[in-house]
Amino acid sequence: MKAVVVERFGAPSELAFKEWHRPAVKAGEVLVEVHAAGLNFPDVLVAAGKYQTLPPLPFVPGKELAGIVTAVGDGVANFKRGDRVLCQCENGAFAELVAVRQEDCCLLPDDLPMVKAAAMGLTYQTAWFGLMERAHLKPGETVLVTGAGGGVGTAAMQIAKAQGCRVLAGLGSMEKRDFVLGLGADAVIDMSGGDLHESVRRQVHGATGGHGADVVIENVGGAVFGACLRALAWAGRLVVVGFTSGEIPSVKANYLLIKHITVAGLHWSDYREKMPDAMREAQEELFRLTSLGKIDPPISAAMPIEKVAAGMECILQRKVRGKVVLVTERGRAAGIAIADDAG
């Protein structure tokens, strides 16, 4: 079989699409024929050698996939050959075949296309746990989402709207303004200026009648993080889900005390390892919201898996609107259409 392989850490152009060994199916695992795989910012960091956990070289990257079960190992009771599944893994998804622990798999609804399913794992679960568990979101609250045009951003906006909340879309470029408004954002917060310290709070207060944001889902870091702290309402909650700017900020504890603010962190893969039942329950609720038409993953591009480097460049250049999905040859043969213009 073929797979995307990281032979040495570096730029996306260093990746190879080549022959790779067929995985063996161990007890408690399922073998999945991959049709589509979600491409995420953490995958870019893994390939560059900049992620917090890295496997030994060489290895196959990729953290989520949708496909069909072709074999099951001993002890697997919940899945059978032919099942359509969404699977999560630490690495390994960017291949034609993947062996995955049964606890990391979810059955797909019959009417959910593979390409949509592949976009509904890591980013939607990150947004779900950030909003519902870490921020304890309540209906009617105002949620500020930074990096609103990307994978986690679009997921957080849709989930917040599905919970009956008001959404402020924070953007570093107004090129995505119409896109986020089309997804249901109630207002757009311009985070492209040089005076974020004052401008973000001024815009948020203007959009909320001076109240501020009850919850912030923050995945940019740097100056954006500090600006969002200032834009929080009294007793507001900020959840850190990433640092796409590459700059890790610090927190002044006295500011948390004065405004009764909570700052929480979220590392999604810990849920997969420590709370797999909670992960599956969250995914089933996301599927339910999809069936009701309350969330619909926007696909920025569906690219042949061989073009993984181009997909990563789109993420690095902030061209992505929603999610990039990589499609295998079997996925294309099964009817997944290719549309590889991420901009």
N, C-alpha and C positions, 0 to 999 in steps of 0.2 A: 504494500500500500504506500501512498504518498502522504507527506505531512510537511507543515512549515517547521523548520528546525533552526534553533539558535545554536550556532556552532561557536560563536564568540560574541560577547556583549558589544553593542554599538548602535549605530544608526539603523533605521528600518531597512535601508538598502543592504545591510549585512545579512539579512534573513535569507535562507535557502528553502526552496520547495523541492523536495527530493524524496527518494525512496527511504522508507523507515520500517523498522521491524513491526510486524503485526502483534498487537498486544495479546497476552494470555489472559484468560478470564479466571480469576481466583474465586474462592468461596465468598459468597456475599456480594459479588459484582455482577453487572450486566455488560454485555458487549453491545455497543451502539454504532450503527452506521450513521455517520454524521451527514446531515443535509444542509444545515446552516449553523454558523457559529457567530456569536456576538463579539464585536471588537470593542474593547474598552481602553480608557486611558491607562489603567494599571498594566495592561498588556504591553503598551509602549514602554513603560518604566521597566518591566521585567526584561524585555528584549535589550534595553539599554544597560541593564545591570544596576538600576537605580531603585528597585523596589525593596521593601523591607525584608522580604523573604525570597531567596533565590535558590533554585535547584542547581545541582552540578551540571556542567556542560558535557556533551550537547543535550538538548532537551526540546520538547515540543511545547510551545506556549499555548495560551487560550484558556479561559475560565468558564465559559458557558457554551452550550450547544443544544441543538434540537435535532432529533433523528429518530431512527427506528431500531428497536431492540432486535438483534440477530441471534443472540445466545444468552443464556443465564448460567451463573455458577451455582455450585451447591449451596443450599440454604436460602435461595431466593424464592420468596413466595408471592410477592406483590406484583411481579412483572413476568411477562411471557414474550416469546418470540412474536414479532409483528406489532408490539405496542409502540405508539407514538409517545415520545418522552422529551421533557426538558431536563437537562442535567447540568450540574455545577461541579467544578473541579478546581484544584489549585492551579494546575497547568495541564496541558495535553489536549485541549479541545480542537486545536487547528490541525486536524488529521482526518483521514477518511474513515477510520475506525478508532473508537476509544473505549477502554474498559473503565467503568465508573462504579463506585459503591452504590448499592441499591438505595441507601438512605439519602443519597444526593440526587435522586431522580424523582420526577413528578410526571404523572400521566397527563397528556395534553387533551384539552377538550376537542371533540371531533371537528368542530368548525373553526379552530384556530390554525391559521397557516403557519408553516414551519418558520418562515422568515420573520413573522411577528413574534412567535414564541421565542426565537433566539434573541430577541431584543428585550425580553421581559424578565430576565434573570437578575444579574448583578445590579444593574442600575435601579430597577424597580424595587428590588428587595432593599437596597441601600436606602432609597427614599422612604419606603414603607417603615422600616425599623427606625429610621431617623425621626420621622414625623410621629408615628404612633407609639413607639416605646420610649425613645430617648427624650422626645419633646412633649409627650403626652398631649397631643393636639386635641383641641376641643372644637366642635362645630361653631362657626361664626367668628373664629379668630382670624387674624391677618398673618399671612406667611410671606416672608421675603426669601426668595430663592436666588442665590448667586450662580453665575454661569448657567443662566436659565435656558439657553439654547442648546446645551449639550445633553448627554444621556441621563445623568442623575437629575439635572435641572428640569428637563421636560417631564420626567417621571414624577418628581416632587410636585410640580405644578398640577399635573393631572390628578394625582392622589389627593392633594389638598382640596382641589375643587370638588372631587367626589365626596369629600367629608364635609362639604358645605362651608368652606372657608374662602376668604378673600385672598387673592394672590398678587404679589408684587414681583415682577420679573426683573432681576438685576442683570444687566448686560454690559459687557466691556466694549461692545461695538453695536451701534444702532442699525447695522445691516440686518440683524435678526429681529428687529422690532415687530414687523408685520407677522413674522413666524410665531413669536410667543403670544401675541395678541390673538392670533388665529387658534392657538391652543387653549385660550380661555383666560389668559392673564388679565387682571382688572386694571393694571397700570404698569408702566415700564420705568425702572429706575436706571438712569444713565450712570454707569460706573467707569466711563472712559476718560473723565477729566483728571486734572492734576490735584485738585483740592478735595479728595474724597472725604477727608476728615470732617468737613462741614457739609459738602454738597449731598452726600447720601442721606444724612439725617434730615436735612432740609427737604429733600424730595419725599422721603418716607413720611415725615410729619405732614407735608402738604397733601399726600395721598390718603392720610388716615385721620385728618382733622386734628392733628397734633398728638394723637395717641401713640404712634410708633408701631413697630412690628412685634407681635406676640411671639412669633417663632421665626428663626432664621435657619435655613439649610445652607451651610457655607462650605463650598468646595474649591475656593480660589486661593485663600490665604493672603499673605502680604498685607498691603494697606487696606485691601477690601475687608479683611477680617476686623480690623480696628474700627473702620467706618461702620460696619454692621453692628458692632457692640454699642456704639453711640446711638444707633437708630432703633434699638430695642425699647419696647415699652417697659414700664415698671413690672417686675417679676417676669420679664421675657426670658425665653430659652433659645440659646444658640447651639446648634449641633454641627460639629466639625466632621466633614466627610472626606476631605481631601485638600490638596494644595496644588492645583493646576498651574498656579503662577510660578511654582518652584520655590517660593519664599515661605518659610514656616514662621508664623508670628508668635509673639508672647502675650501674656495676659497680665494686666495690673490688677491684683486682687482687690485693692480698695475700690475700684470701679464696680466690681461685682457686688461688693457689700453695699455700696451707696444706693445702687439701683435694684437690689434684690434680684440680681441676674443669675441664671444658671448657664454654664457652658459645659457641654457634654461632648465626648468623642464617640465615634462609631467606626469600628473596623469590621466590615461585613463578613469576611471569611470566618471570623470567630463564631458567628451564628451557625455556619455550616459545620464547624468542628465540635462546638460545645452544645448547640441547641438545634439539632437537625429537625426535630419535630416542629419547633416553632417556625423554622424556615419553610417547611412544607405547608404548614397552616397559612403562613403569609402568602405563599405562592397560590394556594387554592383561593384565597380571598381576592388576589389580583386577577386570577382567571374569572372569578365571579363578576368583578367590576367590569372586566372586558366584555363578558357576555351581556351585561346590562348597557353597554355602550358608554360607560363613564370614563374608561381609559382606552386609549388606542395608540400603541407605540409608533411614533413617527419614524419612518425609515429614511435616513438621509441618503443612503446608497446601499445597494445589494451588489457586492463585487465578487467576481471569481476568487476563490481562496488564493490562487496564484498571485493575485494583486494585493496581498496583505500589506506590502510596503507602502503602496499608494494610499491605502486606507489609513495607515498610521500617520502618514504625512498630512492627510486631511485633518486628523485630530490635532496634530501638533500646530497646524496653521489655523486652527479654530474655524474651519470651514463647515464643520458638521452641524447639521440641524437635526437633533435627535440622536439616531444611532446608525452606525455602519455595521452591516452584516456581511460575513464572508460565506459564500455558497460553494459547496463542493461540486464535483462533476456529477455525483449521484443526485444531489439536490437539483441541479440544472436539468438532469434527465427526468426528474419527477415533476418538472414544471415550474420551478422557481425562476421568475423572470430576473434578468440582470439589468440593473440601472445604476451605473457606477459613477455618476456625477454627484459627488458629495456636496458641491457648493451650491 
